[in-house]
Amino acid sequence: MARIRGTTRLVGLLGWPVAHSRSPQMHNAAFAAMGLDWAYVPLPVRPEDLEDAIRGLRALGFAGANVTVPHKTAVIPLLDEISPLARAVGAVNTLRAVEGRWVGENTDVEGFRRALQEIGLSVQGQTVAIIGAGGAARAVLAALALEGVGEVFLLHRSLDRAHRMLETLEASFPAAGLRLPPVHPIHLEDPLPEGIVALIHTTPVGMAPDVEACLWPPDRPFPWGLQAVIDLIYEPPRTRLMALAEVAGIPAYNGLGMLLHQGALAFTLWTGQEAPLETMRAALQELDSS
Ligand SMILES: NC(=O)c1ccc[n+]([C@@H]2O[C@H](COP(=O)([O-])OP(=O)(O)OC[C@H]3O[C@@H](n4cnc5c(N)ncnc54)[C@H](OP(=O)(O)O)[C@@H]3O)[C@@H](O)[C@H]2O)c1
C-alpha cells in the first residue's frame, strides 16, 4: 500500500467502469519497489464527464494517467499533443504532463508487441487472424505491422465496419512510419484458410461476468497449423476461447502479458525509470490467486 504524503505524485486510471482494473495494484507495487513517492488511483469517469475530468487532472497537478474503455478515442481532442503512434491507431491509453502540456501516447501497441515476443511467437511474413475491429484490434494491427506480419484476416460481425476501419488505418498508418499489411475482412462465421499462425481475440465477449460467452462455436475446428490463441481478456484468466484452444492442443495466452508491458511502458514515460517488470508481473498474478 502506497504511503500518501504531501509530496506524493499522483497518476490514475480514467475509465468507466474501473473497479475491475488490476492497474492500481500493478503500479503501486512498482512505485513501492522502486522507492518512489508516487501513487496510482482509480478514477471512474462517465463519458459525459471526460472533458471536466481532464481539466481536473490539469488543475490537480496529476503527473499522468492511463485511459481505458470507453475514453481511448474521445480523449484525443482534449489533449495538447498526440504521439504519432497514438494518432495512427486513433487511440490513447497513456497521458503524461510535460511542462503543463498534456500529451497522449499509446503503449498498447508496444505492449502487445512485447507480449508476443515474450511468448516466442514470430509473425514475420506469417498470416494472422484477428477477431474484432475496435481500439484494441487497431493497436494489435499496428504491433503486427511493426513485427513484419505477412497478411491478416480480420473477422468481424460487420464487414462494413471492418472496411471503414481499414480505410482509416490506410490513411493514418504512413504518418507514423507504419505500413499496413494486406488485410482481408471476413465475417465471423466465414471459414479461415489453413496456415494461420495466431488467432488474436480482441472483443470483450467472454469477459467477466459473461464468462461462458464465446464467439468461437465449440464444434468449429481451429485452422490447421495454428500455433497460438491469444485472448486480450484477462478476467477471467482462462476464457472459454482459451479453454477450447487448449483442448485442441493449441497453446493459449490471456491479456495479462499485454497489460503488464503496456503498464511498464507507461511507468517509464511517467517516471523516466525502467519499470520493475517482475514486481509488476507478480502483483498481477497475485490477484489471480487471491
Ligand atoms: N490486455 C490488455 O492490456 C488489453 C488492452 C486493450 C484492450 N483489452 C481488451 O480488449 C477488449 C476490447 O477492447 P477495445 O478497446 O477494442 O473495445 P472496443 O473499441 O469497444 O471494440 C470492441 C470490438 O469488439 C466487437 N464486439 C463487441 N461485442 C461483440 C459481439 N457480441 N459480437 C461480435 N463482436 C463484438 C466490436 O464490434 P462493433 O464494432 O460491431 O461494435 C468491436 O469491434 C476488451 O475486453 C478490453 O478489456 C485488453
The ligand as an SDF file (V2000), in Angstrom:
LIG
                    3D

 48 52  0  0  0  0  0  0  0  0999 V2000
   -4.9060   -6.9700  -22.1680 N   0  0  0  0  0  0  0  0  0  0  0  0
   -4.8330   -5.6740  -22.3760 C   0  0  0  0  0  0  0  0  0  0  0  0
   -3.8890   -4.9910  -21.9730 O   0  0  0  0  0  0  0  0  0  0  0  0
   -5.9340   -5.0190  -23.1620 C   0  0  0  0  0  0  0  0  0  0  0  0
   -5.7100   -3.7880  -23.8030 C   0  0  0  0  0  0  0  0  0  0  0  0
   -6.7510   -3.2200  -24.5470 C   0  0  0  0  0  0  0  0  0  0  0  0
   -7.9900   -3.8700  -24.6060 C   0  0  0  0  0  0  0  0  0  0  0  0
   -8.1630   -5.0420  -23.9620 N   0  0  0  0  0  0  0  0  0  0  0  0
   -9.4560   -5.7530  -24.0140 C   0  0  0  0  0  0  0  0  0  0  0  0
   -9.8680   -5.8600  -25.3620 O   0  0  0  0  0  0  0  0  0  0  0  0
  -11.2880   -5.8330  -25.4330 C   0  0  0  0  0  0  0  0  0  0  0  0
  -11.7550   -4.8240  -26.4810 C   0  0  0  0  0  0  0  0  0  0  0  0
  -11.3520   -3.5240  -26.1500 O   0  0  0  0  0  0  0  0  0  0  0  0
  -11.4840   -2.3320  -27.2200 P   0  0  0  0  0  0  0  0  0  0  0  0
  -10.8770   -1.1440  -26.5780 O   0  0  0  0  0  0  0  0  0  0  0  0
  -11.0360   -2.7570  -28.5610 O   0  0  0  0  0  0  0  0  0  0  0  0
  -13.0850   -2.1620  -27.2870 O   0  0  0  0  0  0  0  0  0  0  0  0
  -13.9080   -1.5050  -28.4870 P   0  0  0  0  0  0  0  0  0  0  0  0
  -13.1320   -0.4160  -29.1290 O   0  0  0  0  0  0  0  0  0  0  0  0
  -15.2580   -1.2410  -27.9040 O   0  0  0  0  0  0  0  0  0  0  0  0
  -14.0310   -2.6750  -29.5960 O   0  0  0  0  0  0  0  0  0  0  0  0
  -14.6880   -3.8670  -29.3270 C   0  0  0  0  0  0  0  0  0  0  0  0
  -14.8010   -4.7000  -30.6130 C   0  0  0  0  0  0  0  0  0  0  0  0
  -15.4830   -5.9090  -30.2610 O   0  0  0  0  0  0  0  0  0  0  0  0
  -16.6160   -6.0740  -31.1160 C   0  0  0  0  0  0  0  0  0  0  0  0
  -17.6980   -6.7030  -30.3740 N   0  0  0  0  0  0  0  0  0  0  0  0
  -18.2260   -6.2980  -29.1830 C   0  0  0  0  0  0  0  0  0  0  0  0
  -19.2190   -7.1290  -28.8280 N   0  0  0  0  0  0  0  0  0  0  0  0
  -19.3310   -8.0660  -29.8150 C   0  0  0  0  0  0  0  0  0  0  0  0
  -20.1790   -9.1870  -30.0250 C   0  0  0  0  0  0  0  0  0  0  0  0
  -21.1350   -9.5090  -29.1380 N   0  0  0  0  0  0  0  0  0  0  0  0
  -20.0250   -9.9140  -31.1440 N   0  0  0  0  0  0  0  0  0  0  0  0
  -19.0720   -9.5970  -32.0450 C   0  0  0  0  0  0  0  0  0  0  0  0
  -18.2150   -8.5470  -31.9010 N   0  0  0  0  0  0  0  0  0  0  0  0
  -18.3540   -7.7930  -30.7970 C   0  0  0  0  0  0  0  0  0  0  0  0
  -16.9920   -4.6680  -31.5220 C   0  0  0  0  0  0  0  0  0  0  0  0
  -17.7590   -4.7410  -32.6850 O   0  0  0  0  0  0  0  0  0  0  0  0
  -18.5700   -3.4430  -33.2600 P   0  0  0  0  0  0  0  0  0  0  0  0
  -17.5050   -2.6140  -33.9140 O   0  0  0  0  0  0  0  0  0  0  0  0
  -19.5340   -4.0420  -34.2290 O   0  0  0  0  0  0  0  0  0  0  0  0
  -19.2160   -2.7950  -32.0820 O   0  0  0  0  0  0  0  0  0  0  0  0
  -15.5970   -4.0360  -31.7170 C   0  0  0  0  0  0  0  0  0  0  0  0
  -15.0810   -4.3870  -32.9680 O   0  0  0  0  0  0  0  0  0  0  0  0
  -11.7830   -5.5500  -24.0190 C   0  0  0  0  0  0  0  0  0  0  0  0
  -12.1460   -6.7670  -23.4190 O   0  0  0  0  0  0  0  0  0  0  0  0
  -10.5620   -4.9630  -23.3300 C   0  0  0  0  0  0  0  0  0  0  0  0
  -10.5710   -5.2060  -21.9370 O   0  0  0  0  0  0  0  0  0  0  0  0
   -7.1580   -5.6400  -23.2490 C   0  0  0  0  0  0  0  0  0  0  0  0
  1  2  1  0
  2  3  2  0
  2  4  1  0
  4  5  1  0
  4 48  2  0
  5  6  2  0
  6  7  1  0
  7  8  2  0
  8  9  1  0
  8 48  1  0
  9 10  1  0
  9 46  1  0
 10 11  1  0
 11 12  1  0
 11 44  1  0
 12 13  1  0
 13 14  1  0
 14 15  2  0
 14 16  1  0
 14 17  1  0
 17 18  1  0
 18 19  2  0
 18 20  1  0
 18 21  1  0
 21 22  1  0
 22 23  1  0
 23 24  1  0
 23 42  1  0
 24 25  1  0
 25 26  1  0
 25 36  1  0
 26 27  1  0
 26 35  1  0
 27 28  2  0
 28 29  1  0
 29 30  1  0
 29 35  2  0
 30 31  1  0
 30 32  2  0
 32 33  1  0
 33 34  2  0
 34 35  1  0
 36 37  1  0
 36 42  1  0
 37 38  1  0
 38 39  2  0
 38 40  1  0
 38 41  1  0
 42 43  1  0
 44 45  1  0
 44 46  1  0
 46 47  1  0
M  CHG  2   8   1  16  -1
M  END
$$$$
